Amino acid sequence: MASKLSDPASISPAGYIQGPLKWAIAFSASLGAILEVIDTSIVNVALTEVQASLGATVSEVGWVVTGYGVANVIMIPLSAWLGDYFGRKTYFVFSLVGFTAASIVCGLSANLPMLIFARIAQGLFGGGLLAKAQAILFETFPPAEQGLAQAVFGVGVIAGPAIGPTLGGYLTDSLGWRWIFFINLPFGILAVVMSWLFLPKDHKQTTQHQAVDWWGIGFLILAVGSLQTFLEEGEKNDWFNSGEIVALALSSAVGLGLFIWRELSTDYPAVDLRVLRHRSLAAGSVYSAIVGMGLYGALFAVPIFTQSVLHFTATQTGELLAPGALASAIVMILLGKVSGKIDARFLIAMGAVGTAGVMFQLSDINPQTGADQLFMPLLGRGAFTVLMFLPLSLATLGSLPKHLISAGSGFYNLTRQLGGSIGIALLTTLLDRREAFHRFVLQSDLSPYSPATNERLNALTGALQHQGSDSTTAHQQAIAVLQQIVNTQAAVLSFADIFRVVGVAFLCSLPLLFLLGKGTGAKAPPAH
């Protein structure tokens, strides 16, 4: 099958794949990306089970998530160079094999260090899948067909953050936490076989004769690794009140400065920063970070709200998020047929305004909010996010020369991942601070001299006495009930605050659209 790709009839004069094989390539590459995206969030709902099973503390088990995230963001910008050095197909298939093998080791882990090590390996291999898959699609499909091709890719990237908790909750509740990793085996094998059969054969690599930029790689690891760890661990350690967090912030800043200096001064950089001279890529990457904040940051708040305030199980939370993921997939496919014909900036603006509206709608939550009240806003979030993601990909990457697509895709996907991490870190901090603020305000109204407070306390005491408690016990229980009401109301108000913040952030991002291209009929020259 792969030999057919070397047939000149299968390749257009501009270097794009023709015929049904291009769709086989699209599904092969997208399957690898979907596996990586799902595994970013699938473990989150199982951390309590992992902690109990392996005898870990809360801070220790957090490294199961942090290790994966750090390894992932380090590898994403290196994927372009690694693909050029080893060959696009060779590197992609190797990443799939490594990701699948690391998943099995995760499931077999007998202790926490083994699990963290396997998750780091999983993140390193997975980082090569996301950006490389998108680059493969841009290099395979002509501009006129990029909308549908990127829609296939985008279904997994958009729906993955919702599918992960859904699938993770079901597997954890039904089969145990180890199966959230074992589930990757059949799909990983399928992705390897499809990629081996359908991806075009690698051409002779000229970069293997060039010096490896070890200094650039080292500075990248220092900068991005420190930044991701800073974002993951900052809230747990009270940010800059912790010497460890301060050290991470300094090492990230120093590493970033050294990395930029190195990559701009060497002839053979590990990461080609010069690609940012294209305005569409620079502006699109910034906007991608904002989309990442909305995609991952806002989505992370919903499961926390449903489980901590509404007391949903992991499976119930997953079922709540599933319709939004389905809406994303449907809108993605429909949009793929018309994107490229409509100004991408108009579609992105619609998505940003619509998402902001959904966030403001979610800010009306209260302790009585249930699944019925959350259904339509989450469905809307799934649909409106697609209006930003797909057109933004085309506007950012569609006008790049074909030989720069791989490097550009690495930057674009890195900024979305980091945007998600920054969004989660900021919103987690804001959530804690606003909850403390609202609790203080509400408690200040619970005065023993307040007639309303005494009336409510007496009513609760009477109700508890009616249930069989003596007067002293009933009074103490009534005070505890009032305190619980205050805590619940403070939590609800803090969630409402962060939904408003995300909505305002999307509205404030609209001026960036003027820096983007239209994303309509972009023409990329043949590969050099």
BELFEN-V629878 format. One record per pair of residues at least 4 apart in sequence whose ideal C-beta (glycine too) atoms are under 8 Angstrom apart, sorted by the first residue. I is the first residue (numbers start at 1). J is the second residue. D is the distance in whole Angstrom. If there is no record, write none. Layout:
# BELFEN-V629878
I:J:D
I:J:D
This chain:
# BELFEN-V629878
1:21:8
1:197:5
1:198:7
2:196:7
2:197:6
2:198:7
2:199:7
2:200:8
2:201:6
3:7:8
4:10:6
4:21:7
5:10:6
5:11:8
5:17:7
5:21:6
5:198:8
5:200:4
5:201:6
6:10:8
6:200:8
6:201:6
7:11:8
9:18:7
10:17:6
10:18:6
10:19:6
10:21:6
11:15:6
11:16:7
11:17:6
11:18:7
12:16:5
12:17:8
12:18:5
12:142:7
13:526:8
14:142:7
14:524:8
14:525:8
14:526:5
15:139:8
15:402:7
15:526:5
15:527:5
16:22:8
16:139:8
16:140:6
16:141:6
16:142:5
17:21:6
17:22:4
17:25:6
17:140:5
17:141:7
17:200:7
18:22:7
20:24:7
21:25:6
21:198:6
22:26:6
22:140:5
22:141:6
22:145:8
22:149:8
23:27:6
24:28:6
24:194:7
24:197:8
24:198:4
25:29:6
25:136:7
25:137:8
25:140:5
25:198:5
25:199:6
25:200:8
26:30:6
26:137:6
26:140:7
26:141:7
26:149:5
26:152:5
26:153:7
27:31:6
27:152:7
27:194:7
28:32:7
28:191:7
28:194:4
28:195:5
28:197:8
28:198:5
28:199:6
29:33:7
29:92:7
29:132:8
29:133:4
29:134:8
29:136:4
29:137:6
29:153:7
29:195:7
29:199:7
30:34:6
30:133:6
30:137:8
30:152:5
30:153:5
30:155:7
30:156:6
31:35:7
31:156:8
31:187:7
31:190:7
31:191:4
31:194:7
32:36:7
32:92:7
32:95:7
32:96:5
32:99:8
32:129:4
32:133:6
32:191:5
32:195:7
33:37:6
33:129:5
33:130:5
33:133:4
33:134:7
33:153:6
33:156:6
33:157:7
34:38:6
34:155:8
34:156:3
34:157:8
34:160:6
35:39:6
35:99:7
35:126:7
35:129:7
35:184:6
35:187:6
35:188:6
35:191:7
36:40:7
36:72:8
36:99:7
36:126:4
36:127:8
36:129:4
36:130:5
37:41:8
37:130:7
37:156:6
37:157:5
37:160:3
37:161:7
37:164:8
38:42:5
38:156:8
38:160:5
38:163:6
38:164:5
38:167:7
39:43:7
39:68:7
39:103:7
39:122:7
39:126:6
39:164:7
39:184:7
40:68:7
40:69:7
40:72:7
40:160:7
40:161:7
40:164:7
41:160:7
41:161:5
41:164:3
41:165:6
41:168:7
42:46:8
42:164:4
42:165:7
42:167:6
42:168:4
42:180:5
43:47:7
43:50:8
43:64:6
43:65:6
43:68:8
43:119:8
43:168:6
43:180:6
44:65:7
44:164:7
44:165:6
44:168:7
44:303:8
45:165:5
45:168:5
45:169:5
45:172:6
45:303:7
45:314:4
45:317:7
45:318:7
46:50:6
46:168:6
46:171:8
46:172:4
46:177:4
46:180:6
46:314:8
47:51:6
47:61:5
47:62:8
47:64:7
47:65:7
48:52:7
49:53:6
49:172:6
49:176:7
49:177:4
50:54:6
50:56:7
50:61:6
50:64:6
50:115:7
50:177:5
51:55:8
51:56:5
51:57:7
51:58:7
51:60:8
51:61:4
53:177:7
54:61:8
54:109:8
54:111:6
54:112:5
54:115:7
55:112:8
56:60:4
56:61:4
56:112:5
57:61:7
58:62:7
59:236:6
60:112:6
61:112:7
62:66:6
62:232:7
62:233:8
62:236:7
63:67:5
63:112:8
63:116:5
64:68:7
64:112:8
64:115:6
64:116:6
64:119:5
65:69:6
65:232:7
66:70:6
66:228:8
66:229:6
66:232:4
66:233:7
67:71:6
67:116:5
67:117:8
67:119:5
67:120:4
67:123:7
68:72:6
68:119:5
68:120:7
68:122:6
68:123:4
68:126:8
69:73:7
69:123:7
69:228:5
69:232:6
69:417:8
69:421:7
70:74:7
70:120:7
70:123:7
70:224:8
70:225:5
70:228:4
70:229:6
70:232:7
71:75:6
71:119:8
71:120:5
71:121:7
71:122:8
71:123:3
71:124:4
71:126:8
71:127:7
72:76:7
72:123:4
72:124:8
72:126:6
72:127:5
72:417:7
73:127:7
73:224:5
73:225:8
73:227:8
73:228:5
73:414:6
73:417:5
73:418:6
73:421:7
74:78:7
74:124:7
74:127:7
74:220:7
74:221:5
74:224:5
74:225:6
74:228:8
75:79:6
75:123:7
75:124:5
75:125:8
75:126:8
75:127:3
75:128:6
76:127:5
76:130:6
76:131:5
76:410:6
76:413:5
76:414:5
76:417:6
77:131:8
77:220:7
77:224:7
77:271:5
77:410:5
77:411:7
77:414:5
78:82:6
78:127:8
78:128:8
78:217:7
78:220:7
78:270:6
78:271:7
78:410:8
79:83:6
79:91:8
79:127:7
79:128:5
79:130:8
79:131:5
79:132:5
79:135:8
79:406:7
79:410:5
80:84:7
80:131:7
80:135:7
80:271:7
80:272:7
80:406:4
80:407:4
80:409:7
80:410:5
81:85:6
81:207:7
81:213:8
81:269:8
81:270:5
81:271:7
81:272:8
82:86:6
82:91:5
82:128:6
83:87:7
83:88:5
83:91:5
83:92:7
83:128:8
83:132:6
83:135:7
83:406:6
84:88:8
84:205:7
84:207:5
84:406:7
85:91:8
85:205:6
85:207:5
85:208:6
85:212:8
86:90:5
86:91:5
86:94:7
86:205:7
87:91:6
87:202:3
87:203:8
87:205:6
88:92:6
88:132:7
88:135:8
88:136:7
88:199:7
88:200:8
88:202:6
88:406:8
89:93:6
89:195:7
89:199:4
89:200:7
89:201:7
89:202:5
90:94:6
90:202:6
91:95:6
91:128:6
91:132:7
92:96:7
92:128:7
92:129:7
92:132:5
92:133:8
92:136:7
92:195:6
92:199:7
93:97:6
93:192:6
93:195:5
93:196:6
93:199:7
94:98:6
94:125:8
94:128:8
95:99:6
95:125:5
95:126:7
95:128:4
95:129:5
95:132:7
96:100:6
96:125:8
96:129:7
96:188:6
96:191:5
96:192:5
96:195:6
97:101:6
97:188:8
97:192:6
98:102:6
98:121:7
98:124:8
98:125:4
99:103:6
99:122:6
99:125:4
99:126:5
99:129:7
99:184:7
99:188:6
100:104:7
100:184:6
100:185:6
100:188:3
100:189:7
100:191:8
100:192:7
101:105:7
102:106:6
102:118:5
102:119:8
102:121:4
102:122:4
102:125:6
103:107:7
103:118:8
103:122:6
103:181:5
103:182:7
103:184:4
103:185:7
103:188:7
104:108:6
104:181:7
104:182:7
104:184:8
104:185:6
105:109:7
105:114:7
105:118:4
105:121:7
106:115:6
106:118:4
106:119:6
106:122:6
106:178:8
106:181:4
107:178:4
107:179:7
107:180:8
107:181:4
107:182:5
108:178:8
109:114:4
109:115:4
109:118:6
110:114:6
111:115:7
112:116:6
113:117:6
114:118:6
115:119:6
116:120:6
117:121:7
118:122:6
119:123:6
120:124:6
121:125:6
122:126:6
123:127:6
124:128:8
125:129:7
126:130:7
127:131:8
128:132:6
129:133:6
130:134:7
130:157:8
130:413:5
130:417:8
131:135:6
131:406:8
131:409:5
131:410:4
131:412:8
131:413:4
131:414:7
132:136:6
132:406:7
132:409:8
133:137:7
133:153:6
134:138:7
134:150:7
134:153:6
134:393:7
134:397:8
134:409:5
134:412:8
134:413:7
135:139:6
135:405:5
135:406:4
135:408:8
135:409:4
135:410:8
136:140:6
136:199:7
137:141:6
137:146:8
137:149:5
137:150:6
137:152:8
137:153:6
138:146:7
138:149:8
138:150:8
138:397:6
138:398:8
138:400:8
138:402:8
138:405:4
138:409:7
138:524:8
139:402:6
139:405:6
139:406:7
139:527:7
140:149:7
140:200:8
141:145:5
141:146:5
141:148:8
141:149:4
142:146:8
143:340:7
143:398:6
143:521:6
143:522:5
143:523:6
143:524:6
144:340:7
144:521:7
145:149:6
146:150:6
146:340:6
146:394:6
146:398:6
146:522:8
147:151:6
147:335:7
147:336:5
147:337:7
147:338:7
147:339:4
147:340:4
147:390:7
147:394:7
148:152:7
148:333:8
148:336:4
148:337:6
149:153:7
149:336:8
150:154:6
150:336:7
150:339:8
150:390:6
150:393:5
150:394:6
151:155:7
151:332:5
151:333:5
151:335:6
151:336:3
151:339:8
151:390:6
152:336:8
153:157:7
154:158:5
154:332:5
154:386:7
154:389:5
154:390:5
154:393:7
155:159:6
155:328:7
155:329:5
155:332:5
155:333:7
156:160:5
157:389:7
158:295:7
158:325:8
158:328:4
158:329:8
158:332:6
158:382:8
158:385:6
158:386:6
158:389:6
159:163:5
159:325:4
159:326:8
159:328:5
159:329:5
159:382:8
160:164:6
161:165:8
161:295:6
161:296:6
161:299:5
162:166:6
162:299:7
162:321:4
162:322:7
162:324:6
162:325:4
162:328:8
162:382:7
163:167:6
163:322:8
163:325:5
164:168:6
165:169:6
165:303:6
165:314:7
165:317:6
165:318:5
165:321:6
166:170:7
166:317:8
166:318:3
166:319:7
166:321:6
166:322:5
166:325:7
167:171:6
167:180:7
167:183:7
167:318:7
168:172:6
168:180:5
168:314:7
168:318:7
169:173:6
169:313:7
169:314:3
169:315:5
169:316:8
169:317:6
169:318:4
170:174:6
170:314:8
170:315:5
170:318:6
171:175:5
171:176:8
171:177:8
171:179:4
171:180:5
171:183:6
172:176:7
172:177:5
172:179:8
172:180:6
172:314:6
173:313:7
173:314:6
173:315:5
174:179:8
175:179:4
178:182:6
179:183:6
183:187:7
184:188:5
185:189:6
186:190:6
187:191:6
188:192:6
189:193:6
190:194:6
191:195:6
192:196:6
193:197:6
194:198:6
195:199:5
206:210:8
207:268:8
210:268:4
211:268:6
212:217:8
212:270:8
213:217:6
213:262:7
213:263:8
213:266:6
213:268:6
213:269:6
213:270:4
214:218:6
215:219:6
215:262:5
215:266:8
216:220:6
216:259:7
216:262:5
216:263:5
216:266:7
216:269:6
216:270:4
216:271:7
217:221:6
217:270:5
218:222:6
219:223:6
219:255:5
219:258:4
219:259:4
219:262:6
220:224:6
220:255:8
220:259:5
220:270:7
220:271:6
221:225:5
221:255:8
222:226:6
222:251:6
222:252:8
222:254:8
222:255:3
222:258:8
222:259:8
223:227:6
223:251:8
223:252:6
223:254:8
223:255:3
223:256:4
223:258:8
223:259:5
224:228:6
224:252:8
224:255:8
224:414:8
224:418:8
225:229:6
226:230:6
226:248:5
226:249:8
226:251:4
226:252:4
226:255:6
227:231:6
227:248:8
227:252:4
227:256:8
227:418:7
228:232:6
228:418:7
228:421:6
229:233:6
229:248:6
230:234:6
230:245:6
230:248:4
230:249:6
230:252:6
231:418:8
231:421:4
231:422:6
231:424:8
231:425:4
232:421:7
232:425:7
233:237:6
233:244:8
233:245:7
233:248:8
234:239:5
234:245:5
234:425:6
234:429:7
235:239:7
235:425:6
235:428:5
235:429:5
235:432:7
237:241:8
237:242:4
237:244:6
237:245:5
238:242:6
238:245:8
239:245:6
239:429:7
240:245:6
240:246:6
240:249:7
241:245:8
242:246:7
243:247:6
244:248:7
245:249:6
246:250:6
247:251:6
248:252:6
249:253:6
250:254:6
251:255:6
252:256:6
253:257:7
254:258:6
255:259:6
256:260:6
257:261:6
258:262:6
259:263:6
259:271:8
260:264:6
260:273:7
261:265:6
262:266:6
262:269:7
263:269:4
263:270:7
263:271:6
263:272:7
263:273:5
264:269:8
264:273:6
264:274:7
269:273:7
271:407:7
271:410:7
272:404:8
272:407:5
275:281:6
275:400:8
275:404:5
275:407:5
275:408:5
275:411:7
276:281:6
276:282:5
276:285:8
276:411:7
277:282:8
278:282:7
278:399:7
278:400:6
278:404:8
278:408:7
279:283:6
279:515:6
280:284:6
280:395:6
280:396:6
280:399:5
280:400:8
280:515:8
280:516:6
280:517:4
281:285:6
281:396:6
281:397:7
281:400:6
281:408:5
281:411:7
281:412:7
282:286:7
282:515:8
283:287:6
283:396:8
283:512:6
283:515:4
283:516:5
284:288:6
284:392:6
284:395:6
284:396:3
284:397:7
284:412:6
284:516:6
285:289:7
285:396:7
285:411:5
285:412:5
285:414:8
285:415:4
286:290:7
286:415:7
286:512:6
287:291:6
287:348:8
287:392:6
287:396:8
287:509:6
287:512:5
287:513:8
287:516:7
288:292:6
288:392:7
288:396:7
288:412:5
288:413:8
288:415:5
288:416:4
288:419:6
289:293:7
289:415:4
289:416:7
289:418:6
289:419:3
289:422:7
290:294:7
290:419:6
290:505:7
290:506:7
290:509:5
290:512:8
291:295:6
291:385:8
291:388:5
291:389:6
291:392:6
291:416:6
291:419:7
292:296:6
292:297:8
292:415:7
292:416:4
292:417:6
292:418:7
292:419:3
292:420:4
292:421:8
292:422:8
292:423:6
293:297:4
293:298:8
293:419:5
293:420:7
293:422:6
293:423:3
293:426:8
293:502:7
293:505:7
294:298:5
294:355:6
294:385:7
294:388:8
294:423:7
294:502:6
294:505:7
294:506:6
295:299:6
295:385:6
295:389:8
295:416:7
295:420:6
296:300:6
296:419:8
296:420:3
296:421:8
296:423:6
296:424:6
297:301:7
297:420:6
297:422:8
297:423:3
297:424:5
297:426:7
297:427:5
297:502:7
298:302:7
298:359:7
298:381:7
298:423:8
298:427:8
298:499:7
298:502:5
299:303:8
299:321:8
299:381:8
300:304:7
300:424:5
300:427:7
300:428:8
301:305:6
301:427:6
301:431:7
301:495:6
301:498:6
301:499:7
302:306:6
302:317:8
302:320:8
302:321:7
302:362:8
302:374:7
302:378:7
303:307:6
303:317:5
303:321:7
304:308:6
304:431:8
304:495:8
305:309:5
305:310:7
305:365:7
305:491:8
305:495:5
306:310:5
306:312:4
306:316:7
306:317:5
306:320:6
306:374:8
307:311:7
307:312:5
307:313:8
307:314:7
307:317:6
308:491:7
309:367:7
309:488:6
309:491:5
309:492:6
309:495:7
310:369:7
310:370:7
312:316:4
312:317:5
312:320:7
313:317:7
314:318:6
315:319:6
316:320:7
316:371:8
317:321:7
318:322:6
320:371:6
320:374:6
320:375:8
320:378:7
321:325:6
321:378:7
322:326:6
323:327:6
323:375:7
323:378:7
323:379:5
323:382:7
324:328:7
324:378:4
324:379:5
324:381:6
324:382:3
325:329:7
325:382:6
326:330:6
326:382:7
327:331:6
327:379:5
327:380:8
327:382:4
327:383:5
328:332:6
328:382:4
328:383:7
328:385:6
328:386:5
329:333:7
330:334:6
331:335:6
331:382:8
331:383:5
331:386:4
331:387:7
332:336:6
332:386:5
332:389:8
332:390:6
333:337:8
334:338:8
335:339:5
335:347:7
335:386:6
335:387:7
335:390:5
335:391:8
336:390:7
338:342:6
339:344:7
339:347:7
339:390:6
339:391:6
339:394:6
339:519:7
340:394:6
340:398:8
340:519:7
340:520:6
340:521:6
340:522:8
341:520:6
342:346:6
342:347:6
342:391:8
342:520:7
343:347:7
343:518:5
343:519:7
343:520:6
344:348:6
344:391:4
344:392:7
344:394:6
344:395:4
344:516:7
344:517:7
344:518:6
344:519:3
344:520:7
345:349:6
345:391:8
345:395:7
345:513:4
345:514:8
345:516:6
345:518:7
345:519:8
346:350:7
347:351:6
347:387:5
347:388:8
347:390:8
347:391:4
348:352:6
348:387:7
348:388:5
348:391:5
348:392:6
348:395:7
348:513:6
348:516:7
349:353:6
349:510:6
349:513:6
350:354:6
350:384:8
350:387:5
351:355:6
351:384:5
351:385:7
351:386:7
351:387:3
351:388:4
351:389:8
351:391:8
352:356:6
352:388:6
352:506:5
352:507:7
352:509:6
352:510:6
353:357:6
353:506:8
353:507:7
353:510:8
354:358:7
354:380:7
354:383:8
354:384:4
354:387:7
355:359:6
355:381:6
355:384:4
355:385:6
355:388:7
355:503:8
355:506:5
356:360:6
356:502:8
356:503:4
356:504:7
356:506:4
356:507:5
357:361:6
357:380:8
357:384:8
357:503:7
358:362:6
358:377:5
358:380:5
358:381:5
358:384:6
358:503:8
359:363:7
359:499:5
359:500:7
359:502:5
359:503:3
359:506:7
360:364:8
360:499:7
360:500:7
360:503:5
361:377:5
361:380:8
362:374:8
362:377:5
362:496:8
362:499:4
363:496:4
363:497:8
363:499:4
363:500:5
363:503:7
364:496:7
365:369:4
365:373:8
365:374:8
365:492:6
365:495:6
365:496:6
365:499:8
366:492:6
367:488:5
367:489:7
367:492:6
369:373:5
369:374:7
369:492:8
370:374:7
371:375:6
373:377:8
374:378:6
375:379:6
376:380:6
377:381:6
378:382:7
379:383:7
380:384:6
381:385:6
382:386:7
383:387:7
384:388:7
385:389:6
386:390:6
387:391:7
388:392:6
389:393:7
390:394:7
391:395:6
391:519:6
392:396:6
392:516:8
393:397:6
393:398:8
393:412:7
394:398:4
394:519:4
394:522:7
395:399:8
395:516:5
395:517:5
395:518:7
395:519:3
396:408:7
396:412:6
396:516:7
397:405:6
397:408:5
397:409:6
397:412:6
398:517:7
398:519:6
398:522:4
398:524:7
399:517:5
399:519:8
399:522:4
399:523:8
399:524:7
400:404:5
400:405:5
400:408:5
400:524:7
401:405:8
401:524:6
401:525:5
401:528:8
402:524:5
402:525:6
402:526:6
402:527:5
402:528:8
403:527:5
403:528:5
404:408:5
405:409:6
405:524:7
406:410:7
407:411:7
408:412:6
409:413:6
410:414:6
411:415:6
412:416:7
413:417:6
414:418:6
415:419:6
416:420:7
417:421:7
418:422:6
419:423:6
420:424:6
421:425:6
422:426:6
423:427:6
423:502:8
424:428:6
425:429:7
426:430:6
427:431:6
427:498:5
427:501:7
427:502:7
428:432:7
429:433:6
430:434:6
430:494:8
430:497:7
430:498:5
430:501:7
431:435:6
431:494:5
431:495:7
431:497:8
431:498:6
432:436:7
432:494:8
433:437:6
434:438:6
434:493:7
434:494:4
434:497:5
434:498:7
435:439:6
435:490:5
435:491:6
435:493:8
435:494:4
436:440:6
436:490:8
437:441:7
437:494:8
438:442:6
438:489:7
438:490:4
438:493:4
438:494:6
439:443:6
439:486:6
439:487:7
439:490:4
440:444:6
441:445:7
442:446:7
442:486:5
442:489:6
442:490:6
443:486:6
445:450:7
445:453:7
446:450:7
446:453:5
446:482:6
446:486:7
447:453:6
448:453:7
448:454:7
450:454:7
451:455:6
452:456:6
453:457:6
453:482:8
454:458:6
455:459:6
456:460:6
456:482:7
457:461:6
457:475:8
457:478:5
457:479:7
457:482:6
458:462:6
459:463:6
460:464:6
460:477:8
460:478:4
460:481:6
460:482:7
461:465:6
461:471:7
461:474:5
461:475:5
461:477:8
461:478:4
462:466:6
462:474:8
463:467:7
464:469:5
464:473:8
464:474:4
464:477:5
464:478:6
465:469:6
465:470:7
465:471:6
465:474:5
469:473:4
469:474:4
469:477:6
470:474:7
471:475:6
472:476:7
473:477:6
474:478:6
475:479:7
476:480:7
477:481:6
478:482:7
479:483:6
480:484:6
481:485:6
482:486:7
483:487:6
484:488:6
485:489:6
486:490:6
487:491:6
488:492:6
489:493:6
490:494:6
491:495:7
492:496:6
493:497:7
494:498:7
495:499:7
496:500:7
497:501:6
498:502:7
499:503:6
500:504:6
501:505:6
502:506:7
503:507:7
504:508:6
505:509:6
506:510:8
512:516:7
517:522:7
